[in-house]
Amino acid sequence: MAAIGLVAIGRNEGERLRRCLESAQQQVSQLVYVDSGSSDGSVALARSLGAEVVELDMQQPFTAARARNAGFVRLQALVPGLELVQFVDGDCELDPSWMAKATAFLDQHPEVAVVCGRRRERHPEASVYNRLCDLEWDTPVGEAEACGGDALMRVLAFEQAGGFPDTMIAGEEPDLCWRMRQRGWTIYRLDAEMTLHDAAMTRFSQWWMRNKRSGHASAEAWHRRGSLREPQALKELVSNLAWSLPASWPLWPMLWLRVYQRRHDPAYATFIVLGKLPHAQGQLKFWADRLRGTGGRLIEYK
């Protein structure tokens, strides 16, 4: 326990932040909460729950990657000999059994740098968009290419890979995992409950912006890592752009059927196909920002 800490990030999460920090109090020795300009009392709440608080300078461009890095730096200063760090978003609650299972797995597998588990949506019944999130997070168990925002990481591997890329507005976790894998580490997804997430996504516009952000992340991933070393990134780019062209729209029923055969869920297939449009928009935004020489602004859906 003395060598394990947690970094939570958030802004105006309210009761979700309370659930997040309380769920971790008995599982780690030190909590660090990184706040990005909250106005709802989140800073005072976190301190009342025993968390060390880092308040980001909002005069600098904000990214979740920058927040996580800042939290990690503070956590290292507070916990001598820090070996493991659990990263979590402030709208997530840790499963009571997660830390014990995750640390036991890392003890038995020294080659694994990152371990993650099943993230579930707290209220999948509240909207089709929440349910889509829950389906998206049901990823295969076993060795993986990347993790999401909730994951337990070895400090050694995190430092060797250089931490999260501060300037990435999305997709920073796959980028970090890619650099870890280049150094011989592996990423693993356990068949275990990890976190409950509260997306609170009830509007089509929120779903659109979330997918636009994903498209932006795909374009930046290809730009940073290159098609020869990461062919899957190029495949995703081409697919989004090709299927978003009006000339391809008459073929959407064929694509819908192909997706439907994977999950047999009509809503899932419909939104995967429709999502090609905001994904392509996000990709084009990345390249337009590059041509203008401007940094990308955060794309938020909440």
TORLUMMI-684745 format. One record per residue (C-alpha): z, x, y; residue number from 1; residue in three letters. Coordinates in Angstrom, 3 decimals. Layout:
N
<<Z, X, Y>, NUM, "ala">
...
end
This chain:
302
<<0.000, 0.000, 0.000>, 1, "met">
<<0.800, 2.822, 2.435>, 2, "ala">
<<-2.808, 3.988, 2.377>, 3, "ala">
<<-4.516, 0.600, 2.835>, 4, "ile">
<<-5.218, -1.153, 6.125>, 5, "gly">
<<-7.275, -4.044, 7.453>, 6, "leu">
<<-9.590, -4.408, 10.439>, 7, "val">
<<-10.343, -7.941, 11.646>, 8, "ala">
<<-12.739, -8.669, 14.501>, 9, "ile">
<<-13.177, -11.827, 16.524>, 10, "gly">
<<-13.378, -13.790, 19.737>, 11, "arg">
<<-11.779, -17.158, 20.435>, 12, "asn">
<<-11.135, -17.834, 16.744>, 13, "glu">
<<-7.889, -19.765, 17.359>, 14, "gly">
<<-6.277, -21.061, 14.170>, 15, "glu">
<<-8.934, -19.347, 12.094>, 16, "arg">
<<-7.573, -16.006, 13.293>, 17, "leu">
<<-4.041, -17.080, 12.392>, 18, "arg">
<<-5.150, -17.897, 8.837>, 19, "arg">
<<-7.024, -14.617, 8.651>, 20, "cys">
<<-4.129, -12.399, 9.647>, 21, "leu">
<<-1.476, -14.335, 7.726>, 22, "glu">
<<-3.564, -14.086, 4.557>, 23, "ser">
<<-3.556, -10.286, 4.870>, 24, "ala">
<<0.059, -9.662, 5.867>, 25, "gln">
<<1.327, -9.237, 2.306>, 26, "gln">
<<-1.764, -7.419, 1.030>, 27, "gln">
<<-2.052, -4.404, 3.354>, 28, "val">
<<0.365, -2.158, 5.207>, 29, "ser">
<<-1.273, -2.349, 8.640>, 30, "gln">
<<-3.353, -4.958, 10.471>, 31, "leu">
<<-5.668, -4.093, 13.352>, 32, "val">
<<-7.343, -6.885, 15.291>, 33, "tyr">
<<-10.264, -6.045, 17.586>, 34, "val">
<<-10.814, -8.641, 20.292>, 35, "asp">
<<-14.043, -9.037, 22.233>, 36, "ser">
<<-13.051, -10.927, 25.348>, 37, "gly">
<<-11.139, -13.931, 23.998>, 38, "ser">
<<-9.799, -16.506, 26.431>, 39, "ser">
<<-7.874, -18.653, 23.943>, 40, "asp">
<<-4.758, -16.553, 23.430>, 41, "gly">
<<-6.095, -14.697, 20.388>, 42, "ser">
<<-4.681, -11.374, 21.608>, 43, "val">
<<-1.148, -12.756, 21.978>, 44, "ala">
<<-1.433, -14.569, 18.651>, 45, "leu">
<<-2.478, -11.406, 16.828>, 46, "ala">
<<0.390, -9.420, 18.335>, 47, "arg">
<<2.876, -12.138, 17.387>, 48, "ser">
<<1.734, -11.748, 13.785>, 49, "leu">
<<2.362, -8.002, 13.815>, 50, "gly">
<<-1.220, -6.817, 14.296>, 51, "ala">
<<-2.158, -3.847, 16.423>, 52, "glu">
<<-4.688, -5.108, 18.973>, 53, "val">
<<-7.714, -3.288, 20.337>, 54, "val">
<<-9.296, -5.003, 23.349>, 55, "glu">
<<-12.902, -3.902, 23.732>, 56, "leu">
<<-14.298, -2.950, 27.109>, 57, "asp">
<<-16.768, -5.783, 27.603>, 58, "met">
<<-18.599, -3.828, 30.320>, 59, "gln">
<<-20.287, -2.045, 27.432>, 60, "gln">
<<-22.772, -3.870, 25.165>, 61, "pro">
<<-20.881, -5.664, 22.429>, 62, "phe">
<<-21.750, -5.579, 18.742>, 63, "thr">
<<-19.705, -6.369, 15.653>, 64, "ala">
<<-20.467, -2.824, 14.467>, 65, "ala">
<<-18.892, -1.338, 17.585>, 66, "arg">
<<-15.823, -3.561, 17.121>, 67, "ala">
<<-15.360, -2.521, 13.496>, 68, "arg">
<<-15.684, 1.160, 14.354>, 69, "asn">
<<-13.097, 0.827, 17.126>, 70, "ala">
<<-10.715, -0.893, 14.740>, 71, "gly">
<<-11.202, 1.799, 12.128>, 72, "phe">
<<-10.386, 4.561, 14.636>, 73, "val">
<<-7.142, 2.821, 15.621>, 74, "arg">
<<-6.245, 2.139, 11.996>, 75, "leu">
<<-6.654, 5.800, 11.068>, 76, "gln">
<<-4.321, 6.784, 13.895>, 77, "ala">
<<-1.684, 4.338, 12.659>, 78, "leu">
<<-1.831, 4.970, 8.900>, 79, "val">
<<-1.465, 8.601, 7.818>, 80, "pro">
<<-3.552, 9.369, 4.760>, 81, "gly">
<<-5.539, 6.146, 5.033>, 82, "leu">
<<-7.628, 5.790, 1.871>, 83, "glu">
<<-8.979, 2.245, 1.916>, 84, "leu">
<<-9.929, -0.168, 4.686>, 85, "val">
<<-10.618, -3.863, 4.318>, 86, "gln">
<<-13.033, -5.182, 6.929>, 87, "phe">
<<-12.973, -8.916, 7.575>, 88, "val">
<<-14.294, -11.313, 10.193>, 89, "asp">
<<-11.677, -13.239, 12.145>, 90, "gly">
<<-12.991, -16.583, 10.876>, 91, "asp">
<<-12.293, -15.609, 7.255>, 92, "cys">
<<-9.190, -15.891, 5.093>, 93, "glu">
<<-8.459, -13.398, 2.314>, 94, "leu">
<<-7.874, -14.755, -1.169>, 95, "asp">
<<-4.274, -13.955, -2.262>, 96, "pro">
<<-5.468, -12.096, -5.353>, 97, "ser">
<<-8.346, -10.200, -3.749>, 98, "trp">
<<-6.723, -6.945, -2.688>, 99, "met">
<<-5.014, -6.329, -6.018>, 100, "ala">
<<-8.256, -6.877, -7.939>, 101, "lys">
<<-10.376, -4.831, -5.540>, 102, "ala">
<<-8.043, -1.835, -5.376>, 103, "thr">
<<-7.622, -1.811, -9.158>, 104, "ala">
<<-11.400, -1.720, -9.556>, 105, "phe">
<<-11.770, 1.175, -7.097>, 106, "leu">
<<-9.001, 3.086, -8.899>, 107, "asp">
<<-10.998, 2.808, -12.120>, 108, "gln">
<<-14.393, 3.564, -10.549>, 109, "his">
<<-14.241, 6.610, -8.259>, 110, "pro">
<<-18.018, 6.521, -7.728>, 111, "glu">
<<-17.834, 3.143, -5.938>, 112, "val">
<<-17.596, 3.290, -2.157>, 113, "ala">
<<-17.551, -0.430, -1.362>, 114, "val">
<<-16.379, -3.429, -3.317>, 115, "val">
<<-16.901, -7.031, -2.298>, 116, "cys">
<<-16.415, -10.406, -3.953>, 117, "gly">
<<-17.285, -14.063, -3.515>, 118, "arg">
<<-17.222, -15.309, 0.048>, 119, "arg">
<<-17.097, -19.088, 0.188>, 120, "arg">
<<-17.586, -21.560, 2.965>, 121, "glu">
<<-14.373, -23.459, 3.763>, 122, "arg">
<<-16.126, -26.763, 4.491>, 123, "his">
<<-19.518, -26.822, 2.736>, 124, "pro">
<<-19.446, -30.608, 2.854>, 125, "glu">
<<-19.273, -30.691, 6.662>, 126, "ala">
<<-22.977, -29.989, 7.186>, 127, "ser">
<<-26.087, -28.901, 5.346>, 128, "val">
<<-25.927, -25.639, 7.318>, 129, "tyr">
<<-22.449, -24.839, 6.028>, 130, "asn">
<<-23.608, -25.572, 2.491>, 131, "arg">
<<-26.571, -23.233, 2.926>, 132, "leu">
<<-24.181, -20.468, 3.951>, 133, "cys">
<<-22.155, -21.030, 0.798>, 134, "asp">
<<-25.286, -20.790, -1.338>, 135, "leu">
<<-26.445, -17.660, 0.499>, 136, "glu">
<<-23.201, -15.861, -0.343>, 137, "trp">
<<-23.453, -16.579, -4.071>, 138, "asp">
<<-24.984, -13.179, -4.820>, 139, "thr">
<<-25.299, -11.496, -8.244>, 140, "pro">
<<-22.271, -9.769, -9.738>, 141, "val">
<<-22.536, -6.048, -10.431>, 142, "gly">
<<-23.995, -3.067, -8.658>, 143, "glu">
<<-25.507, -4.127, -5.339>, 144, "ala">
<<-27.539, -2.657, -2.511>, 145, "glu">
<<-25.224, -3.852, 0.248>, 146, "ala">
<<-22.167, -5.868, 1.194>, 147, "cys">
<<-21.494, -8.301, 4.025>, 148, "gly">
<<-18.931, -8.258, 6.813>, 149, "gly">
<<-16.011, -8.722, 4.388>, 150, "asp">
<<-15.547, -5.726, 2.091>, 151, "ala">
<<-13.062, -3.095, 0.937>, 152, "leu">
<<-14.294, 0.453, 1.598>, 153, "met">
<<-13.212, 3.987, 0.796>, 154, "arg">
<<-12.389, 5.863, 3.978>, 155, "val">
<<-13.996, 9.039, 2.592>, 156, "leu">
<<-17.320, 7.307, 1.990>, 157, "ala">
<<-17.157, 5.484, 5.330>, 158, "phe">
<<-16.663, 8.750, 7.208>, 159, "glu">
<<-19.317, 10.626, 5.231>, 160, "gln">
<<-21.862, 7.948, 6.116>, 161, "ala">
<<-20.904, 7.994, 9.797>, 162, "gly">
<<-19.483, 4.485, 10.030>, 163, "gly">
<<-21.328, 1.460, 11.349>, 164, "phe">
<<-24.218, 1.983, 13.808>, 165, "pro">
<<-22.692, 0.908, 17.137>, 166, "asp">
<<-25.917, -0.386, 18.673>, 167, "thr">
<<-27.134, -2.646, 15.842>, 168, "met">
<<-26.686, -6.299, 16.821>, 169, "ile">
<<-27.006, -7.442, 13.190>, 170, "ala">
<<-27.488, -5.957, 9.736>, 171, "gly">
<<-25.028, -3.111, 10.270>, 172, "glu">
<<-23.449, -3.534, 6.814>, 173, "glu">
<<-26.675, -2.976, 4.802>, 174, "pro">
<<-27.441, -0.006, 7.042>, 175, "asp">
<<-24.068, 1.602, 6.304>, 176, "leu">
<<-24.386, 0.856, 2.584>, 177, "cys">
<<-27.856, 2.415, 2.527>, 178, "trp">
<<-26.473, 5.654, 3.990>, 179, "arg">
<<-23.629, 5.611, 1.474>, 180, "met">
<<-26.081, 5.189, -1.399>, 181, "arg">
<<-28.111, 8.108, -0.078>, 182, "gln">
<<-24.967, 10.229, -0.546>, 183, "arg">
<<-24.522, 9.184, -4.168>, 184, "gly">
<<-22.035, 6.354, -3.723>, 185, "trp">
<<-22.483, 2.900, -5.224>, 186, "thr">
<<-21.762, -0.609, -3.934>, 187, "ile">
<<-20.322, -3.231, -6.277>, 188, "tyr">
<<-19.871, -6.999, -6.177>, 189, "arg">
<<-16.958, -8.276, -8.278>, 190, "leu">
<<-16.766, -11.636, -9.993>, 191, "asp">
<<-13.689, -12.477, -7.937>, 192, "ala">
<<-12.760, -14.718, -5.027>, 193, "glu">
<<-12.624, -12.694, -1.805>, 194, "met">
<<-12.641, -14.811, 1.365>, 195, "thr">
<<-12.954, -18.305, 2.771>, 196, "leu">
<<-15.274, -18.434, 5.783>, 197, "his">
<<-15.318, -21.101, 8.466>, 198, "asp">
<<-18.863, -21.196, 9.818>, 199, "ala">
<<-18.340, -24.416, 11.800>, 200, "ala">
<<-22.129, -24.740, 11.912>, 201, "met">
<<-23.099, -28.336, 12.538>, 202, "thr">
<<-26.244, -28.117, 14.681>, 203, "arg">
<<-29.835, -27.202, 13.914>, 204, "phe">
<<-29.858, -24.854, 16.924>, 205, "ser">
<<-27.001, -22.843, 15.370>, 206, "gln">
<<-28.887, -22.510, 12.108>, 207, "trp">
<<-32.001, -21.405, 14.025>, 208, "trp">
<<-30.156, -18.700, 15.991>, 209, "met">
<<-28.461, -17.390, 12.845>, 210, "arg">
<<-31.839, -16.996, 11.147>, 211, "asn">
<<-33.340, -15.443, 14.259>, 212, "lys">
<<-30.564, -12.854, 14.120>, 213, "arg">
<<-31.378, -12.171, 10.462>, 214, "ser">
<<-35.029, -11.616, 11.349>, 215, "gly">
<<-34.040, -9.161, 14.065>, 216, "his">
<<-31.884, -7.298, 11.521>, 217, "ala">
<<-34.806, -7.104, 9.078>, 218, "ser">
<<-37.080, -5.549, 11.690>, 219, "ala">
<<-34.481, -3.011, 12.754>, 220, "glu">
<<-33.732, -2.120, 9.131>, 221, "ala">
<<-37.382, -1.283, 8.557>, 222, "trp">
<<-37.559, 0.669, 11.800>, 223, "his">
<<-34.459, 2.740, 11.002>, 224, "arg">
<<-35.087, 3.417, 7.317>, 225, "arg">
<<-38.858, 3.348, 6.907>, 226, "gly">
<<-41.078, 1.499, 4.458>, 227, "ser">
<<-41.469, 4.367, 1.977>, 228, "leu">
<<-37.746, 4.732, 1.390>, 229, "arg">
<<-36.954, 1.026, 1.672>, 230, "glu">
<<-40.022, -0.954, 0.543>, 231, "pro">
<<-38.030, -4.194, 0.242>, 232, "gln">
<<-37.481, -4.179, 4.004>, 233, "ala">
<<-41.235, -4.018, 4.636>, 234, "leu">
<<-41.874, -6.766, 2.081>, 235, "lys">
<<-39.454, -9.069, 3.881>, 236, "glu">
<<-41.061, -8.350, 7.247>, 237, "leu">
<<-44.560, -9.069, 6.016>, 238, "val">
<<-43.467, -12.227, 4.208>, 239, "ser">
<<-41.768, -13.694, 7.270>, 240, "asn">
<<-44.685, -12.952, 9.572>, 241, "leu">
<<-47.364, -14.124, 7.150>, 242, "ala">
<<-45.683, -17.426, 6.277>, 243, "trp">
<<-44.890, -18.171, 9.915>, 244, "ser">
<<-48.562, -18.116, 10.965>, 245, "leu">
<<-50.051, -21.597, 11.530>, 246, "pro">
<<-52.866, -20.737, 9.094>, 247, "ala">
<<-50.210, -20.488, 6.343>, 248, "ser">
<<-48.530, -23.820, 7.024>, 249, "trp">
<<-50.804, -25.796, 4.671>, 250, "pro">
<<-49.524, -23.522, 1.874>, 251, "leu">
<<-45.856, -24.251, 2.604>, 252, "trp">
<<-45.613, -26.826, -0.242>, 253, "pro">
<<-46.540, -24.072, -2.690>, 254, "met">
<<-43.863, -21.778, -1.237>, 255, "leu">
<<-41.346, -24.634, -1.264>, 256, "trp">
<<-41.976, -25.262, -4.959>, 257, "leu">
<<-41.562, -21.576, -5.772>, 258, "arg">
<<-38.202, -21.454, -3.983>, 259, "val">
<<-37.095, -24.764, -5.489>, 260, "tyr">
<<-37.665, -23.420, -9.005>, 261, "gln">
<<-35.048, -20.736, -8.328>, 262, "arg">
<<-32.195, -23.095, -7.400>, 263, "arg">
<<-33.397, -26.672, -7.908>, 264, "his">
<<-31.954, -27.625, -4.535>, 265, "asp">
<<-34.360, -29.481, -2.180>, 266, "pro">
<<-32.408, -28.698, 0.994>, 267, "ala">
<<-32.157, -25.026, 0.096>, 268, "tyr">
<<-35.913, -24.775, -0.530>, 269, "ala">
<<-36.720, -26.658, 2.676>, 270, "thr">
<<-34.627, -24.464, 4.925>, 271, "phe">
<<-35.750, -21.230, 3.249>, 272, "ile">
<<-39.350, -22.151, 4.026>, 273, "val">
<<-38.601, -23.381, 7.540>, 274, "leu">
<<-36.517, -20.251, 8.128>, 275, "gly">
<<-39.665, -18.143, 8.131>, 276, "lys">
<<-40.195, -19.263, 11.749>, 277, "leu">
<<-36.896, -18.085, 13.311>, 278, "pro">
<<-36.985, -14.954, 11.130>, 279, "his">
<<-40.401, -14.066, 12.541>, 280, "ala">
<<-39.160, -14.842, 16.044>, 281, "gln">
<<-36.253, -12.422, 15.579>, 282, "gly">
<<-38.583, -9.717, 14.263>, 283, "gln">
<<-40.918, -10.104, 17.229>, 284, "leu">
<<-37.949, -9.961, 19.591>, 285, "lys">
<<-36.921, -6.609, 18.146>, 286, "phe">
<<-40.379, -5.113, 18.611>, 287, "trp">
<<-40.732, -6.594, 22.117>, 288, "ala">
<<-37.407, -5.026, 23.114>, 289, "asp">
<<-38.577, -1.702, 21.693>, 290, "arg">
<<-41.805, -1.825, 23.691>, 291, "leu">
<<-39.917, -2.644, 26.887>, 292, "arg">
<<-37.413, 0.121, 26.186>, 293, "gly">
<<-34.485, -2.279, 26.411>, 294, "thr">
<<-31.633, -2.677, 23.985>, 295, "gly">
<<-31.374, -5.923, 22.083>, 296, "gly">
<<-28.823, -8.483, 23.257>, 297, "arg">
<<-26.396, -10.037, 20.846>, 298, "leu">
<<-27.798, -13.113, 19.088>, 299, "ile">
<<-24.933, -15.548, 18.474>, 300, "glu">
<<-24.884, -18.920, 16.779>, 301, "tyr">
<<-21.329, -19.985, 17.676>, 302, "lys">
end
